[in-house]
Amino acid sequence: MRSYKRLYGVMLFVGIWSAQAAGQDLRPLTGDEITKAIVGNTVRSPNFAEYYAPDGSIHGAEGEKRYQGSWHIDGDRLCVEFPRHDFKDCAWVAASQSGEYSFMDGTRTDVRTVEAGNPDGL
């Protein structure tokens, strides 16, 4: 099982680099770049907002519902855990020149924006 995940991860990165060569502007981030882009900022989707605090905690809101989790960097992947939702995942992050970020875990890709600081007071 582990070798399949590793192979899929390699194929995913080859696909990203191929898309970049074909004229798309995705660029995978390193662990340090993920930290600089995400930590102390808010990741936003149409359905939720999550503040990634420097202490490793995540403070999120989906509509009026608030939730908490934690994050850490594992190599060049952002890992999150939300015990209340029984959810744990690690994702590669690719930045585009348009300011959007693609979070890819090997099975799906989610596009998000990142806003400076904690504008929602999460």
Rosetta constraint file for C-alpha pairs under 8 A:
AtomPair CA 1 CA 5 HARMONIC 6.53 0.50
AtomPair CA 2 CA 6 HARMONIC 6.28 0.50
AtomPair CA 3 CA 7 HARMONIC 6.02 0.50
AtomPair CA 4 CA 8 HARMONIC 5.98 0.50
AtomPair CA 5 CA 9 HARMONIC 6.05 0.50
AtomPair CA 5 CA 106 HARMONIC 7.58 0.50
AtomPair CA 6 CA 10 HARMONIC 6.28 0.50
AtomPair CA 7 CA 11 HARMONIC 6.20 0.50
AtomPair CA 8 CA 12 HARMONIC 5.99 0.50
AtomPair CA 8 CA 106 HARMONIC 6.42 0.50
AtomPair CA 9 CA 13 HARMONIC 6.31 0.50
AtomPair CA 9 CA 106 HARMONIC 6.20 0.50
AtomPair CA 10 CA 14 HARMONIC 6.18 0.50
AtomPair CA 11 CA 15 HARMONIC 6.07 0.50
AtomPair CA 12 CA 16 HARMONIC 6.28 0.50
AtomPair CA 12 CA 106 HARMONIC 6.81 0.50
AtomPair CA 13 CA 17 HARMONIC 6.16 0.50
AtomPair CA 13 CA 28 HARMONIC 7.81 0.50
AtomPair CA 14 CA 18 HARMONIC 5.96 0.50
AtomPair CA 15 CA 19 HARMONIC 6.07 0.50
AtomPair CA 16 CA 20 HARMONIC 6.24 0.50
AtomPair CA 16 CA 26 HARMONIC 6.71 0.50
AtomPair CA 16 CA 27 HARMONIC 7.25 0.50
AtomPair CA 16 CA 28 HARMONIC 7.45 0.50
AtomPair CA 17 CA 21 HARMONIC 6.19 0.50
AtomPair CA 17 CA 26 HARMONIC 7.87 0.50
AtomPair CA 17 CA 27 HARMONIC 7.49 0.50
AtomPair CA 18 CA 22 HARMONIC 6.14 0.50
AtomPair CA 19 CA 23 HARMONIC 6.58 0.50
AtomPair CA 19 CA 24 HARMONIC 5.44 0.50
AtomPair CA 19 CA 25 HARMONIC 7.69 0.50
AtomPair CA 19 CA 26 HARMONIC 7.25 0.50
AtomPair CA 20 CA 24 HARMONIC 4.70 0.50
AtomPair CA 20 CA 25 HARMONIC 5.45 0.50
AtomPair CA 20 CA 26 HARMONIC 5.79 0.50
AtomPair CA 20 CA 27 HARMONIC 7.12 0.50
AtomPair CA 25 CA 95 HARMONIC 7.90 0.50
AtomPair CA 25 CA 96 HARMONIC 5.22 0.50
AtomPair CA 25 CA 97 HARMONIC 6.02 0.50
AtomPair CA 26 CA 94 HARMONIC 5.76 0.50
AtomPair CA 26 CA 95 HARMONIC 5.50 0.50
AtomPair CA 26 CA 96 HARMONIC 4.62 0.50
AtomPair CA 26 CA 97 HARMONIC 7.44 0.50
AtomPair CA 27 CA 94 HARMONIC 4.94 0.50
AtomPair CA 27 CA 95 HARMONIC 5.19 0.50
AtomPair CA 27 CA 96 HARMONIC 6.31 0.50
AtomPair CA 28 CA 92 HARMONIC 7.14 0.50
AtomPair CA 28 CA 93 HARMONIC 5.81 0.50
AtomPair CA 28 CA 94 HARMONIC 3.97 0.50
AtomPair CA 28 CA 95 HARMONIC 6.33 0.50
AtomPair CA 29 CA 33 HARMONIC 5.51 0.50
AtomPair CA 29 CA 34 HARMONIC 5.94 0.50
AtomPair CA 29 CA 76 HARMONIC 6.99 0.50
AtomPair CA 29 CA 92 HARMONIC 7.54 0.50
AtomPair CA 29 CA 93 HARMONIC 5.81 0.50
AtomPair CA 29 CA 94 HARMONIC 5.57 0.50
AtomPair CA 29 CA 95 HARMONIC 6.88 0.50
AtomPair CA 30 CA 34 HARMONIC 6.15 0.50
AtomPair CA 30 CA 75 HARMONIC 7.73 0.50
AtomPair CA 30 CA 76 HARMONIC 4.83 0.50
AtomPair CA 30 CA 77 HARMONIC 7.69 0.50
AtomPair CA 31 CA 35 HARMONIC 6.25 0.50
AtomPair CA 31 CA 73 HARMONIC 6.23 0.50
AtomPair CA 31 CA 74 HARMONIC 7.30 0.50
AtomPair CA 31 CA 75 HARMONIC 5.74 0.50
AtomPair CA 31 CA 76 HARMONIC 4.06 0.50
AtomPair CA 31 CA 77 HARMONIC 6.19 0.50
AtomPair CA 31 CA 78 HARMONIC 7.49 0.50
AtomPair CA 32 CA 36 HARMONIC 6.31 0.50
AtomPair CA 32 CA 76 HARMONIC 7.78 0.50
AtomPair CA 33 CA 37 HARMONIC 6.09 0.50
AtomPair CA 34 CA 38 HARMONIC 5.85 0.50
AtomPair CA 34 CA 39 HARMONIC 7.84 0.50
AtomPair CA 34 CA 76 HARMONIC 7.73 0.50
AtomPair CA 34 CA 77 HARMONIC 7.85 0.50
AtomPair CA 34 CA 78 HARMONIC 7.19 0.50
AtomPair CA 34 CA 93 HARMONIC 7.07 0.50
AtomPair CA 35 CA 39 HARMONIC 5.34 0.50
AtomPair CA 35 CA 73 HARMONIC 7.55 0.50
AtomPair CA 37 CA 41 HARMONIC 7.47 0.50
AtomPair CA 37 CA 114 HARMONIC 7.66 0.50
AtomPair CA 38 CA 42 HARMONIC 7.11 0.50
AtomPair CA 38 CA 43 HARMONIC 7.21 0.50
AtomPair CA 38 CA 52 HARMONIC 6.51 0.50
AtomPair CA 38 CA 114 HARMONIC 7.04 0.50
AtomPair CA 39 CA 52 HARMONIC 5.18 0.50
AtomPair CA 39 CA 53 HARMONIC 5.95 0.50
AtomPair CA 39 CA 54 HARMONIC 5.69 0.50
AtomPair CA 40 CA 51 HARMONIC 6.96 0.50
AtomPair CA 40 CA 52 HARMONIC 5.54 0.50
AtomPair CA 40 CA 53 HARMONIC 5.06 0.50
AtomPair CA 40 CA 54 HARMONIC 5.70 0.50
AtomPair CA 40 CA 116 HARMONIC 7.44 0.50
AtomPair CA 40 CA 117 HARMONIC 5.55 0.50
AtomPair CA 40 CA 118 HARMONIC 7.32 0.50
AtomPair CA 41 CA 51 HARMONIC 5.72 0.50
AtomPair CA 41 CA 52 HARMONIC 5.83 0.50
AtomPair CA 41 CA 53 HARMONIC 7.37 0.50
AtomPair CA 41 CA 114 HARMONIC 6.68 0.50
AtomPair CA 41 CA 115 HARMONIC 5.84 0.50
AtomPair CA 41 CA 116 HARMONIC 4.87 0.50
AtomPair CA 41 CA 117 HARMONIC 4.24 0.50
AtomPair CA 41 CA 118 HARMONIC 5.93 0.50
AtomPair CA 42 CA 49 HARMONIC 6.48 0.50
AtomPair CA 42 CA 50 HARMONIC 5.32 0.50
AtomPair CA 42 CA 51 HARMONIC 4.24 0.50
AtomPair CA 42 CA 52 HARMONIC 6.26 0.50
AtomPair CA 42 CA 114 HARMONIC 5.55 0.50
AtomPair CA 42 CA 115 HARMONIC 5.11 0.50
AtomPair CA 42 CA 116 HARMONIC 6.43 0.50
AtomPair CA 42 CA 117 HARMONIC 6.15 0.50
AtomPair CA 42 CA 118 HARMONIC 5.78 0.50
AtomPair CA 42 CA 119 HARMONIC 7.65 0.50
AtomPair CA 43 CA 49 HARMONIC 5.71 0.50
AtomPair CA 43 CA 50 HARMONIC 5.18 0.50
AtomPair CA 43 CA 51 HARMONIC 6.39 0.50
AtomPair CA 43 CA 52 HARMONIC 7.65 0.50
AtomPair CA 43 CA 112 HARMONIC 6.51 0.50
AtomPair CA 43 CA 113 HARMONIC 5.81 0.50
AtomPair CA 43 CA 114 HARMONIC 4.55 0.50
AtomPair CA 43 CA 115 HARMONIC 6.47 0.50
AtomPair CA 44 CA 48 HARMONIC 5.97 0.50
AtomPair CA 44 CA 49 HARMONIC 4.41 0.50
AtomPair CA 44 CA 50 HARMONIC 6.45 0.50
AtomPair CA 44 CA 112 HARMONIC 5.63 0.50
AtomPair CA 44 CA 113 HARMONIC 5.26 0.50
AtomPair CA 44 CA 114 HARMONIC 6.10 0.50
AtomPair CA 44 CA 115 HARMONIC 7.46 0.50
AtomPair CA 45 CA 49 HARMONIC 6.35 0.50
AtomPair CA 45 CA 111 HARMONIC 7.44 0.50
AtomPair CA 45 CA 112 HARMONIC 5.20 0.50
AtomPair CA 45 CA 113 HARMONIC 6.71 0.50
AtomPair CA 47 CA 62 HARMONIC 6.04 0.50
AtomPair CA 47 CA 63 HARMONIC 7.28 0.50
AtomPair CA 48 CA 60 HARMONIC 7.09 0.50
AtomPair CA 48 CA 61 HARMONIC 5.62 0.50
AtomPair CA 48 CA 62 HARMONIC 4.43 0.50
AtomPair CA 48 CA 63 HARMONIC 6.86 0.50
AtomPair CA 49 CA 60 HARMONIC 5.58 0.50
AtomPair CA 49 CA 61 HARMONIC 5.50 0.50
AtomPair CA 49 CA 62 HARMONIC 6.74 0.50
AtomPair CA 50 CA 58 HARMONIC 6.28 0.50
AtomPair CA 50 CA 59 HARMONIC 5.54 0.50
AtomPair CA 50 CA 60 HARMONIC 4.09 0.50
AtomPair CA 50 CA 61 HARMONIC 6.52 0.50
AtomPair CA 50 CA 122 HARMONIC 7.48 0.50
AtomPair CA 51 CA 58 HARMONIC 5.54 0.50
AtomPair CA 51 CA 59 HARMONIC 5.14 0.50
AtomPair CA 51 CA 60 HARMONIC 6.19 0.50
AtomPair CA 51 CA 117 HARMONIC 7.77 0.50
AtomPair CA 51 CA 118 HARMONIC 6.08 0.50
AtomPair CA 51 CA 122 HARMONIC 6.28 0.50
AtomPair CA 52 CA 56 HARMONIC 7.01 0.50
AtomPair CA 52 CA 57 HARMONIC 6.21 0.50
AtomPair CA 52 CA 58 HARMONIC 4.76 0.50
AtomPair CA 52 CA 59 HARMONIC 6.80 0.50
AtomPair CA 52 CA 71 HARMONIC 7.44 0.50
AtomPair CA 53 CA 57 HARMONIC 5.35 0.50
AtomPair CA 53 CA 58 HARMONIC 6.02 0.50
AtomPair CA 53 CA 59 HARMONIC 7.63 0.50
AtomPair CA 56 CA 70 HARMONIC 5.48 0.50
AtomPair CA 56 CA 71 HARMONIC 5.20 0.50
AtomPair CA 56 CA 72 HARMONIC 6.33 0.50
AtomPair CA 57 CA 68 HARMONIC 7.20 0.50
AtomPair CA 57 CA 69 HARMONIC 5.80 0.50
AtomPair CA 57 CA 70 HARMONIC 4.22 0.50
AtomPair CA 57 CA 71 HARMONIC 6.10 0.50
AtomPair CA 58 CA 68 HARMONIC 5.45 0.50
AtomPair CA 58 CA 69 HARMONIC 4.81 0.50
AtomPair CA 58 CA 70 HARMONIC 5.09 0.50
AtomPair CA 58 CA 71 HARMONIC 6.67 0.50
AtomPair CA 59 CA 66 HARMONIC 7.47 0.50
AtomPair CA 59 CA 67 HARMONIC 6.19 0.50
AtomPair CA 59 CA 68 HARMONIC 4.80 0.50
AtomPair CA 59 CA 69 HARMONIC 6.69 0.50
AtomPair CA 59 CA 122 HARMONIC 5.50 0.50
AtomPair CA 60 CA 66 HARMONIC 5.65 0.50
AtomPair CA 60 CA 67 HARMONIC 5.14 0.50
AtomPair CA 60 CA 68 HARMONIC 5.93 0.50
AtomPair CA 60 CA 122 HARMONIC 6.36 0.50
AtomPair CA 61 CA 65 HARMONIC 5.51 0.50
AtomPair CA 61 CA 66 HARMONIC 4.39 0.50
AtomPair CA 61 CA 67 HARMONIC 6.12 0.50
AtomPair CA 61 CA 122 HARMONIC 7.34 0.50
AtomPair CA 62 CA 66 HARMONIC 6.49 0.50
AtomPair CA 67 CA 84 HARMONIC 7.94 0.50
AtomPair CA 68 CA 82 HARMONIC 6.60 0.50
AtomPair CA 69 CA 80 HARMONIC 7.09 0.50
AtomPair CA 69 CA 81 HARMONIC 5.49 0.50
AtomPair CA 69 CA 82 HARMONIC 4.42 0.50
AtomPair CA 69 CA 83 HARMONIC 6.83 0.50
AtomPair CA 70 CA 80 HARMONIC 5.65 0.50
AtomPair CA 70 CA 81 HARMONIC 5.34 0.50
AtomPair CA 70 CA 82 HARMONIC 6.74 0.50
AtomPair CA 71 CA 78 HARMONIC 7.06 0.50
AtomPair CA 71 CA 79 HARMONIC 5.47 0.50
AtomPair CA 71 CA 80 HARMONIC 4.38 0.50
AtomPair CA 71 CA 81 HARMONIC 6.45 0.50
AtomPair CA 72 CA 78 HARMONIC 6.15 0.50
AtomPair CA 72 CA 79 HARMONIC 5.31 0.50
AtomPair CA 72 CA 80 HARMONIC 6.67 0.50
AtomPair CA 73 CA 77 HARMONIC 5.77 0.50
AtomPair CA 73 CA 78 HARMONIC 4.83 0.50
AtomPair CA 73 CA 79 HARMONIC 5.90 0.50
AtomPair CA 74 CA 78 HARMONIC 6.40 0.50
AtomPair CA 74 CA 79 HARMONIC 6.71 0.50
AtomPair CA 74 CA 90 HARMONIC 7.95 0.50
AtomPair CA 76 CA 92 HARMONIC 6.58 0.50
AtomPair CA 77 CA 90 HARMONIC 5.95 0.50
AtomPair CA 77 CA 91 HARMONIC 5.13 0.50
AtomPair CA 77 CA 92 HARMONIC 4.64 0.50
AtomPair CA 77 CA 93 HARMONIC 6.88 0.50
AtomPair CA 78 CA 90 HARMONIC 5.39 0.50
AtomPair CA 78 CA 91 HARMONIC 5.29 0.50
AtomPair CA 78 CA 92 HARMONIC 6.41 0.50
AtomPair CA 78 CA 93 HARMONIC 7.33 0.50
AtomPair CA 79 CA 88 HARMONIC 7.48 0.50
AtomPair CA 79 CA 89 HARMONIC 5.62 0.50
AtomPair CA 79 CA 90 HARMONIC 3.92 0.50
AtomPair CA 79 CA 91 HARMONIC 6.31 0.50
AtomPair CA 80 CA 88 HARMONIC 5.74 0.50
AtomPair CA 80 CA 89 HARMONIC 5.59 0.50
AtomPair CA 80 CA 90 HARMONIC 6.30 0.50
AtomPair CA 81 CA 86 HARMONIC 7.85 0.50
AtomPair CA 81 CA 87 HARMONIC 5.73 0.50
AtomPair CA 81 CA 88 HARMONIC 4.30 0.50
AtomPair CA 81 CA 89 HARMONIC 6.62 0.50
AtomPair CA 82 CA 86 HARMONIC 6.01 0.50
AtomPair CA 82 CA 87 HARMONIC 5.11 0.50
AtomPair CA 82 CA 88 HARMONIC 6.31 0.50
AtomPair CA 83 CA 87 HARMONIC 6.18 0.50
AtomPair CA 83 CA 88 HARMONIC 7.75 0.50
AtomPair CA 89 CA 105 HARMONIC 7.31 0.50
AtomPair CA 90 CA 105 HARMONIC 6.08 0.50
AtomPair CA 91 CA 103 HARMONIC 5.71 0.50
AtomPair CA 91 CA 104 HARMONIC 4.97 0.50
AtomPair CA 91 CA 105 HARMONIC 4.27 0.50
AtomPair CA 91 CA 106 HARMONIC 7.66 0.50
AtomPair CA 92 CA 103 HARMONIC 5.77 0.50
AtomPair CA 92 CA 104 HARMONIC 5.12 0.50
AtomPair CA 92 CA 105 HARMONIC 6.27 0.50
AtomPair CA 93 CA 101 HARMONIC 6.52 0.50
AtomPair CA 93 CA 102 HARMONIC 5.57 0.50
AtomPair CA 93 CA 103 HARMONIC 4.69 0.50
AtomPair CA 93 CA 104 HARMONIC 6.30 0.50
AtomPair CA 94 CA 101 HARMONIC 5.57 0.50
AtomPair CA 94 CA 102 HARMONIC 5.10 0.50
AtomPair CA 94 CA 103 HARMONIC 6.69 0.50
AtomPair CA 95 CA 99 HARMONIC 6.86 0.50
AtomPair CA 95 CA 100 HARMONIC 6.16 0.50
AtomPair CA 95 CA 101 HARMONIC 4.63 0.50
AtomPair CA 95 CA 102 HARMONIC 6.49 0.50
AtomPair CA 96 CA 100 HARMONIC 5.58 0.50
AtomPair CA 96 CA 101 HARMONIC 6.24 0.50
AtomPair CA 99 CA 113 HARMONIC 6.85 0.50
AtomPair CA 99 CA 114 HARMONIC 7.85 0.50
AtomPair CA 100 CA 111 HARMONIC 6.60 0.50
AtomPair CA 100 CA 112 HARMONIC 5.80 0.50
AtomPair CA 100 CA 113 HARMONIC 4.92 0.50
AtomPair CA 100 CA 114 HARMONIC 7.29 0.50
AtomPair CA 101 CA 111 HARMONIC 5.57 0.50
AtomPair CA 101 CA 112 HARMONIC 5.24 0.50
AtomPair CA 101 CA 113 HARMONIC 5.98 0.50
AtomPair CA 101 CA 114 HARMONIC 7.55 0.50
AtomPair CA 102 CA 109 HARMONIC 6.19 0.50
AtomPair CA 102 CA 110 HARMONIC 5.55 0.50
AtomPair CA 102 CA 111 HARMONIC 4.46 0.50
AtomPair CA 102 CA 112 HARMONIC 6.36 0.50
AtomPair CA 103 CA 109 HARMONIC 5.49 0.50
AtomPair CA 103 CA 110 HARMONIC 5.16 0.50
AtomPair CA 103 CA 111 HARMONIC 6.29 0.50
AtomPair CA 103 CA 112 HARMONIC 7.52 0.50
AtomPair CA 104 CA 108 HARMONIC 5.81 0.50
AtomPair CA 104 CA 109 HARMONIC 4.42 0.50
AtomPair CA 104 CA 110 HARMONIC 6.58 0.50
AtomPair CA 105 CA 109 HARMONIC 6.84 0.50
AtomPair CA 115 CA 119 HARMONIC 7.81 0.50
AtomPair CA 118 CA 122 HARMONIC 6.45 0.50
